[in-house]
Structures are given as structure tokens and as C-alpha cells.
Amino acid sequence: MVDTVRPLRDRVSAPESLPLPSHPDVAAWRPATVADIDGIWQLDRAMDRVDHPNYLATRDEIAEDFGFSHFNPALDSLVGLDAEGRIVANGMVMFPPGQQTLVRSVLHGGVHPELRGRGIGRELLAWQLGRAKQQLASSPKTLPGWVIAFSDERAPQNARLYERGGLTLARHFLALERVLADPIREIALADGIRIAPYTPELSAAVHAARDEVFMDHWSSQPISAEGWDAFVGAEVFRGDLSFVALGPGPGGTEEIVGFILTTVNEDDWERQGFPGSYISLVGVRRNWRGRHIAQALLSVQLAASRAAGHERATLDVDSASATGALGLYTGMGFTPTNREFAFTHEF
Ligand SMILES: CC(C)(COP(=O)(O)OP(=O)(O)OC[C@H]1O[C@@H](n2cnc3c(N)ncnc32)[C@H](O)[C@@H]1OP(=O)(O)O)[C@@H](O)C(=O)NCCC(=O)NCCS
């Protein structure tokens, strides 16, 4: 039973100072700065090509992290450089706001494939765990505190590293694919409920709906305004392949009852083997569930994606989704491809 009576700052013992790691194959360690965005991107791409070649980090994602007001690179990041000054290791420890039911320290990073198996990752993870504990120990909240890290099934060395670092496997997520040439069922909705295109004017209302809906999703917390703006403002976000479900609201108005939001990264098409769209977020507000609204949103998204010339749609789902999301997707013709593991250390 997690002790959530005492505040995290009394429950988590954190190192006061964090010495830089040391390793014979790393010439220098230091915090990252915005000037390192390209170097970190190159490292991430080299790692992703090996760990999960069907999707690679975008430069935008890394730049976004550096833009968040809750990220202080001087304290929350570390890079390791080789003798030529190339970034060969990177660790980021994100401490997102919006801690409604859970306080999370999220670990990202890794070691260049050419330098793996030499103990650099262990050094890096030890530093990250120290920083994560400092973050959690800074919190006055009486909530559970989690260190959380993700690892693709195709990169088992990451999983071993996390387990050796004291994290435990908490959950697995399934990547699913749907062939768009297969028939797409049209779904009829009850009177008063309709699907409409996403438009930027709906952004704030969809953000509110997302935060409400995803409180039912494992480990999810509200997204900050800047986090949301970064998501819908990203180059890969595709408003034209995103939709909302509208239902009757108070006083004859319509309100958002569901949404489906899509990204497309054409840079991934060659490696993933097909042109496709990625369904980032699907949600239906609680009082509106079980009325086939999610099915209708998926049906419209799949048809739009097919019309855009895509061959497959992809998404990720929590394999143990309490709201039945996996059954929803398999029922709509999606089949599993890869798995990703979530590891946690819970305080
Ligand atoms: C998952 C979610 C989007 C489903 O929305 P919904 O509008 O209720 O789904 P639908 O009514 O279209 O359900 C379609 C099918 O999904 C399956 N399904 C939906 N909820 C289910 C549940 N609680 N248990 C089992 N199966 C379920 C059923 O097969 C259902 O078809 P049927 O009614 O013909 O049997 C909604 O519960 C939600 O927003 N959950 C929280 C956010 C989330 O987890 N999103 C998915 C992230 S990957």
C-alpha cells in the first residue's frame, strides 16, 4: 500500500547533490543546452533506428521539451560527449505539471548504439534516478509519486537496465495497425450526435475534453496549456485528419463529447513500409460512452486517411485499458504489431 498520507518530500529521500557520471569512453558529461537540440536529435535517431525503426524522434519533439517552462536543462538533463564532441549519451528527466492524482518524473534518453554494452547506460540511469528523486522530493503533495520510463520490446537491453535500476514492469502498450483497403463500416449515431472536422477554434474545448477523458487512462494527468499548444501546433499534427463528436449541451448548444486526433510523419513512411497516419488520441466523455461514438470517430478518421492516400492507420493502446479500448480497436479491424513496456518505481 502506497503511503500517500505524508507529502512526497517526507517520503522520498533524494541525494542533495548529483555528481556527474564518469566512464572511460565518455570524454565529458555536462547538462544539455538549447544548442544541443540537433546533437540530441542525431543521437535519438541513431538509437531509434535500432530500437524501433518504424518511428524516429522528430526535431520538433526535442525542441518542444526545451521550450517547456517546467524543464530546466541545467538541472533536468545530461549529455555525454565523445572525444570529438559528439553527443553519445543523453538523459532527460521531465517533471510535468498537472499533478492531479499522481506526481511523475519521466525518464528519456539512452546511449548511442555504437557504445552500448559498456556500462554507460548504468551510469546515466543512476544519475537520472537521482534527479527524479530530487524532483519527487521537492513536492509537497500527498499523492503517489512515480518514476516512469518506457522501453520498446525490440530493445530488451533498455528493459534489463531499468529492472537493474530498481524499476518494475507496470504495463504494456500494444502498437496496432489497420489496413485501409479493408472495408470501413459506416457507424450510425443517435439523433443529436454528429461528427465534425477538428478546427483550431475548438482547441481549448478539445483540450478540456481530453483532460477529463484521460483521467480514466493509466498514469495520465492533465496536460498544461503549453503542452497542449505544442501538440496541436506540431508540424506532424493533422487537423484535417482529426475530428470531434458533438452532442446536445445546455441551453440548445452543442458540446464536445468525443475526439480523435491524428499525426502524420512522412519521414517515417519509408522505414515503416507504408504511407500512414498515427491516431494519437481517442476519447469519449464518460456519460457518452457505449453509444458507438468512438467507433464512429474511428470510421470517419479511417475513411479520411484512406482518401488522403494512406495505406494504414496506426495507434498505441494500453493492453489493460479499463475502458475497453483494445476491444474497440480490434473490433474496428486493427491488429497488434509491436509492444512497448512501461516501467515504474512507485513512492
Ligand atoms: C475507449 C473509449 C474511447 C470508448 O469510447 P465509446 O464511445 O464508449 O466506445 P464505443 O461505444 O464506440 O464502443 C465500441 C466498442 O468498443 C468495445 N468497448 C467499449 N467500451 C468497452 C468496455 N468498457 N468494455 C469492453 N468493451 C468495450 C465494445 O466492443 C464496443 O462495441 P459494442 O458496443 O458493439 O460491443 C472511451 O471509453 C474512452 O474515452 N476511454 C478513456 C480514454 C482512452 O482510454 N482512450 C483510448 C486511448 S488508447
The ligand as a Gaussian input file, in Angstrom:
#p B3LYP/6-31G(d) Opt

LIG

0 1
 C      -12.196000       3.713000     -25.082000
 C      -13.274000       4.778000     -25.375000
 C      -12.709000       5.758000     -26.394000
 C      -14.511000       4.059000     -25.984000
 O      -15.496000       5.023000     -26.332000
 P      -17.030000       4.592000     -26.599000
 O      -17.662000       5.668000     -27.412000
 O      -17.676000       4.205000     -25.347000
 O      -16.854000       3.285000     -27.491000
 P      -17.993000       2.674000     -28.415000
 O      -19.345000       2.878000     -27.825000
 O      -17.772000       3.134000     -29.812000
 O      -17.619000       1.147000     -28.234000
 C      -17.246000       0.409000     -29.302000
 C      -16.822000      -0.995000     -28.908000
 O      -15.723000      -0.936000     -28.010000
 C      -15.810000      -2.007000     -27.081000
 N      -15.910000      -1.408000     -25.759000
 C      -16.140000      -0.124000     -25.437000
 N      -16.136000       0.036000     -24.102000
 C      -15.910000      -1.176000     -23.589000
 C      -15.817000      -1.668000     -22.259000
 N      -15.914000      -0.872000     -21.181000
 N      -15.543000      -2.967000     -22.065000
 C      -15.419000      -3.803000     -23.143000
 N      -15.536000      -3.388000     -24.412000
 C      -15.765000      -2.098000     -24.633000
 C      -17.025000      -2.777000     -27.447000
 O      -16.605000      -3.815000     -28.315000
 C      -17.881000      -1.793000     -28.193000
 O      -18.684000      -2.367000     -29.191000
 P      -20.175000      -2.945000     -28.876000
 O      -20.875000      -1.916000     -28.042000
 O      -20.742000      -3.098000     -30.236000
 O      -19.913000      -4.228000     -28.150000
 C      -13.733000       5.510000     -24.090000
 O      -14.095000       4.579000     -23.095000
 C      -12.675000       6.414000     -23.504000
 O      -12.633000       7.600000     -23.821000
 N      -11.811000       5.906000     -22.596000
 C      -10.796000       6.704000     -21.898000
 C       -9.714000       7.203000     -22.843000
 C       -8.989000       6.086000     -23.518000
 O       -8.547000       5.141000     -22.894000
 N       -8.822000       6.221000     -24.847000
 C       -8.132000       5.250000     -25.625000
 C       -6.669000       5.510000     -25.518000
 S       -5.753000       4.299000     -26.362000

